[in-house]
């Protein structure tokens, strides 16, 4: 699967392109801005892009009006095809947000229910509509909203017409834009029977079509099997990473990694390829969470070094700050152009290291050295062995352990590394040490 060897870049298009929050109905060709960023993505080493919602919606993209039409605030279907063609030409795969749990109040079938009530042929498309109730929009009927949000009308994924409508839309995305995968919004809410049918449908339309599920918690390995998808978001390690660096307690993140990936029967996601990230469009920017700026590059070393598929959120590669308390728009800004600094340069080196490493893409996980401020863990595959070493201390650290080899090459810098006499890790440093056999 191509995704297991990829580095993803996430863009929230409505924010990225500077679109108004409310859908004003005015056509602007803002999505073409992505083409201008392709050289930046290439320099960064990105080979897959995940777009948050691009289809016509009421406001933020997750309240869909039409699954077949690019949001007018972003442009036309033809505009987005140009973007996808340009990305594919440069070897960058395209994954779209599939928001199938709910739609917006402006969704055409729900508008028909509001207008025609019991006489609408689309009543069965939605969960638990009650015409003897009322909503906080004073509709004269009640319906189920996602987690109590009534701007997000919950779909009935047991209704065959709904399923076929979604499948028709997905087929259109593949045929029109040649997309390579779908990120399934709130996958933990979706009916597993629907997901299994979606997997079969997508497999029949395009080889190696990637399905990624948004999951916040749970037994990831079991969920992957039951959902019949390729990957889920690794929120367990997201929390563990920033907490470990802020509390100077590497035990926390290593405990999470062992629980998920250790080569033991009890590991709940052993062999899985989860989506790893430092931040995204829903959480505080990592540069605003990490208290010691010297540790920010080390966070990305952990994201790239541990098992999983790394994903970088646009703007965070140069250390953009924003806090969730400022509201979602603050997390999803418009930048005039990409920036490049030492952090960006370091992440670019990590992408090169991962791209060429069988162990970093497919290797297992074993903890080798662990202290409060240092960790060394092994990523071992059939043909390669890499030791990921991180020192978050302000002092140099010498680790005394049996490395199993005398020499190594640091995949980040290309420098040779001698294990003789102990392994010196400079202050605030990370190394991906490929062991010479």
N, C-alpha and C positions, 0 to 999 in steps of 0.2 A: 504493500500500500504506500503510494507516494507520500501521503501525509505524515507517515512515521519518520520520514527523512527530511521533513520541511521545517522551516522557520516561518511562522505566521506573523502578519502585520494586521492589526485591527484598526479599521476606520469606522467612525460613526458618521455617516455621510451628511446628514442634515446639519450637524454641528460643524463638521469639517468644511462644508461648503458655505457656511454662513447663511443658511436658509432661515426664514422667520419661523418662530415656534408654531404659530397657528397657520394652518394651510389657507393661504390667501387666494389660491386658485390662479395665481399669476405664473405663467411659464417663464422659467429662467434656466439656462443651460449650465447650472453650477457644477454638475457631476463631472464635467469635462476637466475640472481642476485636477482630478486624480492623475490624469495623464502627465501633468507637469511634475508630479511627485515621483514618477517611475524611476528617474535617475537616482533619486535619493534612496528609494527602496532597494534598487540594485546595488548601490554602494554599501548599503547596510547589510546586504546578503539575504534579503527576503526572497522567498520563492513561493509564497502563498499569501493571499490576502483574504481576510474575513470582513465582509461588509455588514455592519448593522443595517437595520431595515432601509430598503430603497423604494418600496412600493407605496402607492398612494395611501395616505393616512390622514387622520384628523389633526394630529399634532406631532408627537414624538416618534412616530414610525411604528410603534407596537400596537397602535389602534388602527388596523388596516381598513381601508375602504375598498381596495381593489387589488387582488393578488396578481393581476396581469399587466398593470400599468405603472411605469416608473412615476414616482411622486413628481407632480408638476413643478414643485419648488426645486427639484434637482434637474429636471429636463425631460427628455423624451426617451422612449425605448431605443430609438436610433442612437441617441447620445450614449446611453449605457452600453449599447453594443460596441460602439467605438472604444469605450473604456476597456471593456472585456477583451476585445481584439488586441488592443495595445498591450495589455497585461500579458495575454497569452503569447504574443510575439516575443516578449522578453522572458518567457519561461516562468511566469508567475501565475499560479493557479488561482481560481476564483471560487470562494465559498460565500453563499448568501444566507441571511437570517431567514429562517422559516418560522413564522409566527402562526402556529396552527392551533394553539389552545383557545385563542380568543380573537375577536375582531373589534374594530371601533364602532361607535354608534352610527357613523356615516357609512358603514358597510351596506351595500345595496339591498341585500336580503333582509337585514334588520330594519332598514328604512321601510321596506314593504310591510313588515309585521307592525310597525308603529302606525302605518297608514291604514292597513286593512284588517288588523287585529286577527280575530279567529278565522277570518276568511282568507288570510294569507297562506299560500302554499309553502311558505318557508318557516312556519311556526316550529316544525320539528327539527330545524337546523340548529336550534339553540337549546341550551340546558334549562329546563324547568321554568318555562315562561308561565306565569299565572295571571290571568286576566281579571281576577278578583283582588289583585294587589296593586301596589304602586311603587315607583322608584323615586330616588331622590332627585330625578329630573322631572318628576310629576307627569309621567307618561300615561298614567291610568292603567298600567300593568307592571308586574314585577318580573325580573329576570335575574339570572345568576351572573354576577360579575366576578372576574378573577380576583381572588383574595379580597373581596368586598369593594373592588374598584369598578364602579359601574360605567366608566368610560371604556372598559374592556369587557365586551359581551362574550360570555363563554360559549364556544361551539359544542355541538353534540357530535362527538367523533364516533358514535355508534350509528349515525345516520349515513346510509350508503350514498345519498346524493351529496352530502358534505364531503365524504371521502373522495368521491369521484371529482368533485369540484377542485379539491386540493391537488389531486393527482394530475388533473388537466393543467393546472397552473404550473406545477413542477415540470411537467413535460415541456411546457412552453418556455420555461427558464432554460432548460437544457437545449432545446432546439434553437431558440432565439439568441441566447447569450453564451451558450456552450459552457455553462457553469460546471464546476468540478465537485461540488459538494454543498451541503446544507448544514448550518448550525441551527439546532432545534431549540427555540426559545422555551423556557420553563419545561424542559423535557420530563422532569420529575412529575409533572401534572398530566402528561399525555397518556392515553390508553395504550397499554403495551401491545394489544392486538392491532391497533392502528399502526404503531411503529413497526411491527413485524411485516405488515402489508406494505408499508412505505419502503422498507428495505428491499423487499422483493421487487417492487415496482421500479425503484431507482436502479437496482442491479440490472434489470431488463432493458433499461434505456441507455446506460452508459457504464462501461467497464471501469472499475476502481472508483466508483462514485462514493465520496466520503460523507458519512453522517456523524455529526458531533452533537452531543446532548448537553444542554445547560443543566447541571446538577449541583446543588449546594452542599449536600451531605448524604450519607448513606453508605452502603456496602458497594463500592464502585464496581468490583468484579462481577458480583451477582447482578447488579443493575445492567451492566453491559450485555451480559448473556440474555437476560430477560427482555431487554429493549431491542436486542439484535442490531446494535449500532457499533460503530468503530471506536468511539472515544467519548469521554465526558470531561467536563471542566473540573480541575483539581483544586477545589476551594479549601480542602483540608490542609494542603501544603501551602496555599496562598497565605492562610492565617498563620501557619507555623513559621513561615519564612520571616515575615516582618516582626513577629513577636520574638523570635529567637535573636534577631539582630538588635532589637531595642532593649531586650532584657539581658543581653550578653549570656544567652543560654542556648548553646547549640544542641543541647540534649532534646529540646522541644521539637525542632524540625527533623532531626535524625530519628527520633521516636516515630514521627508520622511516616517518614520514608520507609522505615523498617516494617511498620505495620502494613503498609501498602505493597511494598515491592521486594522485601527480602526473599531470597531463594529458599523459602520454607513453606510447608503446606498451609500454615495459618495466615500467610500474607494475602490480604483481601483483593489485591489488584496485581498479583504477580504476573509479569508478562504483558500487562496492559500498557497502552500508550495514551495516557491522559493529557489533556491540554494544560500546560504549565504557564503561569503568568504572574507578573509582579503587580499588575493592576489592570483595570478595564473600564468600560463606560459606566459601570454601576457603583464603583468604589472610589475612595480617596486615592489620588495619585500617590504612587509609592514615594516620590521625593518629598511629599508632605507628611508621610508617616515615619520614615526612617529618621531618627533623631540625630545620628552622626553621619554627616554627608560622606565621610570616608568609606562608609559601609555600603553606599548605594551601588557601586560597581560590583561589590561582592554579592549583593542580592541577585543581580543578573547572572553572575557566575553560578549561583545555586540553581536558578531557574534553568539554565542551559546544561548544567552538569548532572542534575538528577534525572531519573527516568521520566520521559514525557516528550511532548511536542511544545517547544517554546513559542509563546505569542507575545509580541511587543505592541503596546497600545500607542497609537500615533501621538507624538509629542513627548511621551515619557522617555524616549531614547536620548533626549538632551536634557532631561531633568525638569520638565514642566511641573509646576505645583498647582494643586487645586484640592479643596476639601469637600467631602460629601455634604457637610453642613451648609455649604454655600448654594446647594441645589444642583440638580442634574445638569442644567446648562453650563455651569462652571466646569464640569467634568468633560464636557463635549464641545470644546471651543473651536473657533476658526483661526487658523494661522495663515498669515500672508504667504509664508514660504517655510520650508523645513530648515532646521538649524543643525549645526554639526559642532561638537565639542569633544572633550576627552572621554566623556561617558559614551557618546555615540561611537567614537572610534573603538572603544573597548568592546562594546556590543558587537560591532562589525567583526572584530577578531574572534569573538565567541561563535558567531554564525559560521565563519570559515572553519573553526575547529570542529564544530558539530557536523558540518556538511561532509567532511572527509573521514568521519570516524564511525566505524561499525559498532564499536563499544558504546559510544554516546547515543547512538540511534537505537540499538537493540540489546545492549548489555543488561545484565542483572544488576542487583544492588547488594553491597556488603559494606558494613561499617568497619573501618580499620583502626582509626584513631579518633577519640572523642574527648574533648574537654569543654569547659564553658565557652571558650573563645576560639577554639580551633576544631576543625573536623577534617578527616581524610576518609573518603569512601571509594570503594572499587566499583567500576563499571566494566564488566567482563563479558565478552561475546565469544563466539567460536574461534575467531581469528585475531582478536585484539583485546588488550587489557589497558585500561586507563584509570589512573588514580586522580580523583578530584580532591584538591587540597585547598582549604580556605582558612586564612588567619585573620580574624577580625580585631586582633589586639593592636594597640599602638606600639608594641614592642615586637622585635623579631622573635620567632619561635623555632626551636629545633625539635623535631619529632624523631624519637628513637623507636624504630619498629622494623620488622623484617619486610622489606618492600617486595621481596621475591625477584628482584632484578637489581643489577648494579647501576645501570644507566637508564635514562628516560629522555624523551623529547617533550618539551612543553608545547602542546598544540596551540596555545594562545600566542606565544611569542616566537615559537620556532627554535628556542634556545635548548641546548643540551642541559641535562640535570643529572648530577652525580649523587647517588644515595649514600655513598661512603661517608662514614663518620656522622651520620644523622642527616635528617632532611631539613634544611634551613628554609623557613618560610618568612619572607620579609613582612614587616608590619603592613596591615591592610592589603593583603595580597591574595590572589587566587591563581592556581596552576592546574592545568589539565595534563597530567604526566602520562604519556604513552610509554609503557614499559617495553624496553628492548628485550627480546627473548635471548 
